[in-house]
Amino acid sequence: MKNMSLRPFVLLSVAALCVSLVACQPKTTLRVTVKTHPATAGTIVRNVEFSGVFVPNRTVNIFAKIAGQATYVGADVGNFVKAGQLLVQIDTKELNAQLKVAEAQLAGVTDQAASAKIGVESARLNMDLAQRAYDRTKTLLDTKVVTQSQLDDAQTKLDLAKSAFANANQQYNTVSHSGVAQAEAQVNFIRVQISNSTITSPIAGIVTNRNINPGEITSVSSPLVSVADTATLKLQGNLSQEDIVHLSVGSKVQVSVDVIPGKVYVGQIEQVGPIAAATGQYFPVVVSLKNDGKLLAGMTAKASFILNSAQGILIPVSATGSGEDGQAFVFVVSGGTVHKRLVTLGMRNDSNVLVLSGLAAGETVAVSNVDALQDGMGVAQ
């Protein structure tokens, strides 16, 4: 009877143990479903574009070098002008009068120099005569023909003749070197001023600005006319650091203009900026383009070129991830398990990216749910 009373208790204990054992059994592992894609050998072909605005090849602001009344203005905004074409003529009546005065002064100083030169020659002749007289008197003194007093008198005359020659020579140098030089400089200065009254265009181009009218006084501090060379236009834009390394000065690009659909121009890379723009990691690029007469500065356009990579391993862009250190990785799928693999990436386009190292052709990579995967995780395909 005693054993029979223990039986219900034993049965309950066994039942509880079984429930506990069932609860401790491992749960079925959940698998992340992923799509996969094989790594294949191939190349990347990419069309790179950047937009910009046409600007003139160069713009010249033309200033007056002298202030005066404009008597003629030969071009207006929008006019085409040739290099050397007269743009503005400044009145020269006053300068012409000043030139006549300066030329008269130069002629007067030149005459003075000529007279001074005659004086030098005359003084030189007198000095030579006095020298010969002194020499002769000194010779006669030795023979007692003349007295010491006569020799002293000859010496005095020689000294006076030498002094007169020195004074005449100094006067000639002063007039010819200083006076004539100053007078010539004044004449030349006025002639330059007169030449500066004729203002021509240094380049061929379109007049983009005009700040002077006939009868007005020219200013030397603000431009009278601005001329832009639009025979060649420049397209300025920015390229990322990944693309800029594939460009060099002289490279050809195709240019399409927004307002001229269907027309494709051929441009040439003229400048590749060595320093990134303020936006960071983007570099300025300048394309030069011959104007066929239909293009205007200020028009928007796009430049494009094709990039072809070297042969490598291709995978979809969606297969790649990036760690906190910026290192790229992929998850290689093998036997229902993913394995994290560090890789080095190269050129990419909208769909594929080139793997430079870390992956071999034929290996399979996960291309979906990459952010949810961990190394060694089981996956379902």
C-alpha positions in Angstrom: 0.0 0.0 0.0 2.9 2.3 0.8 4.4 1.8 -2.7 1.1 2.4 -4.3 0.9 5.8 -2.7 4.2 6.8 -4.2 3.3 6.0 -7.7 1.3 9.2 -8.6 4.2 11.3 -7.3 6.7 9.4 -9.5 4.6 9.8 -12.5 4.2 13.5 -12.0 8.0 13.9 -11.6 8.7 12.0 -14.8 6.2 14.1 -16.7 7.8 17.3 -15.4 11.3 16.1 -16.3 10.1 15.3 -19.9 8.6 18.8 -20.3 11.8 20.3 -19.0 13.9 18.3 -21.4 11.7 19.3 -24.3 12.0 22.9 -23.4 15.8 22.7 -23.3 16.1 21.2 -26.8 17.8 23.7 -29.2 15.5 25.8 -31.4 15.8 25.6 -35.2 18.4 28.2 -36.4 16.8 31.0 -38.5 18.6 31.6 -41.8 18.7 34.9 -43.7 17.5 34.6 -47.2 19.9 36.2 -49.7 20.3 36.5 -53.4 23.7 35.6 -54.9 25.7 36.3 -57.9 28.9 34.8 -59.3 32.1 36.9 -59.6 33.1 37.0 -63.3 36.1 38.3 -65.3 35.4 41.4 -67.3 35.8 45.2 -67.6 33.9 48.3 -66.5 32.6 50.7 -69.2 31.4 53.9 -67.7 30.1 57.2 -69.2 31.2 60.1 -67.0 29.4 63.4 -67.3 29.7 66.8 -65.7 27.7 70.0 -66.3 28.9 73.6 -66.5 28.4 77.0 -68.1 30.2 78.4 -71.1 32.5 81.4 -70.5 34.6 83.4 -73.0 38.1 82.2 -73.7 39.2 85.5 -72.2 37.7 88.9 -71.4 39.8 92.2 -71.7 38.8 95.3 -69.8 40.2 98.3 -71.7 41.2 101.4 -69.7 42.3 104.8 -70.8 45.8 105.8 -69.9 45.0 109.5 -69.9 42.0 111.6 -69.0 40.4 113.7 -71.7 37.3 114.3 -73.8 36.2 111.4 -76.0 35.7 112.7 -79.6 34.9 109.3 -81.1 33.5 105.9 -79.8 33.7 103.3 -82.4 31.9 100.2 -81.0 28.8 99.4 -79.0 27.7 96.4 -76.9 27.2 93.3 -79.1 29.5 94.6 -81.9 32.3 92.4 -83.2 35.7 94.2 -83.2 39.0 93.2 -84.7 42.3 93.3 -83.0 43.7 96.8 -83.4 40.4 98.3 -84.3 39.9 101.9 -83.0 37.5 102.0 -80.1 37.9 105.4 -78.5 39.6 108.6 -79.6 40.5 111.2 -77.0 40.9 114.9 -78.0 44.5 115.9 -78.4 44.3 119.7 -79.1 45.9 120.6 -75.7 48.5 117.9 -76.0 49.4 119.1 -79.5 49.9 122.6 -78.2 52.1 121.3 -75.4 54.1 119.3 -77.9 54.9 122.4 -80.0 56.1 124.3 -76.8 58.2 121.3 -75.8 59.7 121.0 -79.3 60.5 124.7 -79.3 62.3 124.4 -76.0 64.2 121.4 -77.3 65.3 123.4 -80.3 66.4 126.3 -78.1 68.4 124.0 -75.8 69.9 122.3 -78.8 71.1 125.7 -80.2 72.6 126.5 -76.8 74.4 123.2 -76.9 75.7 124.0 -80.4 77.0 127.5 -79.2 78.5 125.9 -76.1 80.3 123.4 -78.3 81.8 126.3 -80.4 82.9 127.9 -77.2 84.6 124.7 -76.2 86.5 124.6 -79.4 87.5 128.2 -79.2 88.7 127.8 -75.6 90.6 124.7 -76.7 92.4 126.7 -79.5 93.3 129.5 -77.0 94.6 127.0 -74.5 96.8 125.3 -77.2 98.2 128.7 -78.3 98.9 129.6 -74.7 100.6 126.3 -74.2 102.9 126.8 -77.2 103.7 130.3 -76.1 104.7 129.1 -72.7 106.8 126.3 -74.1 108.6 128.7 -76.4 109.2 131.3 -73.6 110.6 128.6 -71.3 113.1 127.5 -74.0 114.2 131.0 -74.6 114.7 131.5 -70.9 117.4 128.9 -70.9 119.3 130.9 -73.5 118.8 134.2 -71.6 116.8 135.7 -74.4 113.7 136.3 -72.2 113.4 137.1 -68.6 111.8 135.1 -65.7 109.1 137.8 -65.6 108.2 137.0 -69.2 107.9 133.3 -68.4 105.7 134.0 -65.4 103.5 136.1 -67.7 103.2 133.2 -70.2 102.4 130.8 -67.3 99.6 133.1 -66.1 98.1 133.2 -69.6 98.3 129.4 -69.9 96.5 129.0 -66.6 93.8 131.4 -67.6 93.3 129.6 -70.9 93.1 126.2 -69.2 90.5 127.6 -66.8 88.5 129.1 -69.6 88.5 125.7 -71.4 87.4 123.9 -68.3 84.5 126.3 -67.8 83.4 126.1 -71.5 83.6 122.3 -71.4 81.5 122.2 -68.2 78.9 124.6 -69.7 78.7 122.4 -72.8 78.2 119.2 -70.8 75.5 120.9 -68.7 73.6 122.1 -71.7 74.0 119.1 -74.0 73.7 116.3 -71.4 71.2 117.7 -68.9 69.3 120.4 -70.7 68.9 118.6 -74.0 68.1 115.3 -72.3 65.3 116.9 -70.2 63.9 118.7 -73.2 63.9 115.5 -75.3 62.3 113.6 -72.4 59.5 116.2 -72.2 58.9 115.9 -76.0 58.8 112.1 -75.9 56.5 112.1 -72.9 53.9 114.3 -74.7 54.2 112.2 -77.8 53.4 109.1 -75.7 50.4 110.9 -74.2 49.2 111.7 -77.7 49.6 108.1 -78.8 47.7 107.0 -75.7 44.8 109.1 -76.8 44.1 106.5 -79.5 42.5 103.4 -77.8 42.3 100.2 -79.8 41.1 96.6 -79.0 44.0 94.3 -78.1 42.0 91.2 -79.2 39.2 90.2 -81.6 35.9 89.6 -79.9 32.5 90.9 -78.9 32.0 94.1 -77.0 30.3 93.1 -73.8 30.3 96.5 -72.0 30.7 100.2 -72.9 31.1 103.0 -70.3 31.9 106.0 -72.5 30.0 108.2 -74.9 31.3 110.9 -77.3 31.8 114.1 -75.4 32.4 112.5 -72.0 35.6 112.7 -70.1 37.5 109.4 -69.9 38.5 107.9 -66.6 41.8 106.0 -65.9 40.3 104.1 -63.0 37.4 102.3 -64.7 37.2 100.4 -68.0 35.9 102.2 -71.0 35.1 99.1 -73.0 35.1 95.3 -72.3 35.8 92.8 -75.1 35.3 89.1 -74.9 37.0 86.5 -77.1 34.1 84.0 -77.9 35.7 82.3 -80.9 36.7 79.7 -78.3 34.5 79.0 -75.3 35.4 77.3 -72.0 33.1 74.9 -70.1 33.9 74.9 -66.4 32.7 72.0 -64.2 33.8 69.6 -61.4 34.7 65.9 -61.3 35.0 63.5 -58.4 38.4 62.3 -57.3 37.6 58.8 -58.7 37.1 60.2 -62.2 39.7 63.0 -62.2 42.6 60.6 -62.2 41.5 59.3 -65.6 41.7 62.7 -67.3 44.7 64.6 -68.6 45.2 67.9 -70.4 44.5 67.3 -74.1 41.9 64.6 -73.6 38.9 64.7 -76.0 35.4 64.9 -74.6 31.9 65.2 -76.2 29.9 68.3 -75.4 26.1 68.6 -75.7 24.4 72.0 -75.3 21.0 72.1 -73.5 19.4 74.4 -75.9 20.7 72.7 -79.1 19.4 69.1 -78.8 20.9 66.5 -81.1 24.1 68.5 -81.7 27.3 67.1 -80.3 30.5 69.1 -80.2 34.1 67.9 -79.6 35.9 69.6 -76.8 39.4 69.3 -75.3 40.5 69.2 -71.7 42.4 72.5 -71.1 42.9 72.4 -67.4 42.6 69.9 -64.6 42.6 71.6 -61.2 45.4 70.3 -58.8 43.4 71.3 -55.7 39.9 70.2 -54.7 37.0 72.6 -54.9 35.4 73.9 -51.7 32.8 71.1 -51.9 35.7 68.6 -51.1 36.8 65.6 -53.2 35.7 67.3 -56.4 38.2 69.0 -58.7 37.7 71.8 -61.2 37.9 70.9 -64.9 38.0 73.3 -67.9 37.0 72.2 -71.4 37.8 74.4 -74.4 35.5 74.3 -77.4 35.6 76.0 -80.8 32.5 78.2 -81.3 30.7 77.5 -84.6 28.8 80.8 -84.1 25.7 79.2 -82.5 27.1 79.1 -79.0 26.9 82.0 -76.5 28.7 82.6 -73.2 26.3 81.7 -70.4 24.7 78.7 -72.1 24.6 75.5 -70.0 26.1 72.3 -71.4 27.3 68.8 -70.4 30.7 67.2 -71.2 31.0 63.4 -71.3 33.7 60.8 -71.9 33.9 57.0 -71.8 36.1 55.2 -69.2 37.2 51.6 -69.8 38.9 49.8 -67.0 41.5 47.1 -67.2 40.5 43.4 -67.1 39.4 42.4 -63.6 36.8 40.7 -61.4 33.3 42.0 -61.7 30.5 41.8 -59.0 27.3 43.8 -58.5 27.6 47.0 -56.6 25.0 45.8 -54.1 27.4 43.0 -53.0 29.8 45.4 -51.3 29.8 46.9 -47.9 32.1 49.2 -46.0 33.4 49.0 -42.4 33.9 51.8 -40.0 37.6 52.1 -41.2 36.4 52.4 -44.8 37.6 49.0 -45.8 35.3 47.3 -48.4 34.1 43.8 -47.9 31.9 41.2 -49.5 30.2 38.0 -48.2 31.3 34.9 -50.1 28.6 32.2 -50.1 29.7 28.6 -49.8 27.8 25.6 -48.6 24.9 27.6 -47.2 27.3 29.8 -45.1 28.6 33.3 -45.7 32.2 34.3 -45.1 33.3 37.9 -44.8 36.1 38.8 -47.2 38.0 42.1 -47.3 38.4 43.4 -50.9 40.0 46.2 -52.8 37.6 47.9 -55.2 38.4 49.8 -58.4 36.2 51.5 -61.0 32.5 51.2 -60.9 29.4 52.1 -62.9 25.7 52.1 -62.0 25.5 48.3 -61.7 28.9 46.7 -61.3 32.2 47.3 -59.6 35.7 46.1 -60.3 37.4 44.0 -57.6 41.2 44.5 -57.7 42.1 42.0 -55.0 40.4 39.6 -52.5 38.1 37.7 -54.8 38.5 35.2 -57.6 36.4 34.6 -60.6 33.8 31.9 -60.0 33.2 32.6 -56.3 29.7 33.4 -55.3 28.8 36.6 -53.3 25.6 37.7 -51.6 24.0 40.6 -53.3 21.0 41.2 -50.9 20.6 41.7 -47.2 24.4 42.4 -47.0 23.9 44.7 -44.0 22.2 41.9 -42.0 24.9 39.3 -42.5 27.7 38.2 -40.2 30.8 36.1 -40.8 29.9 32.4 -40.5 26.2 32.9 -40.7 24.0 30.3 -42.4 21.9 31.6 -45.3 19.1 30.4 -47.5 19.1 31.1 -51.2 
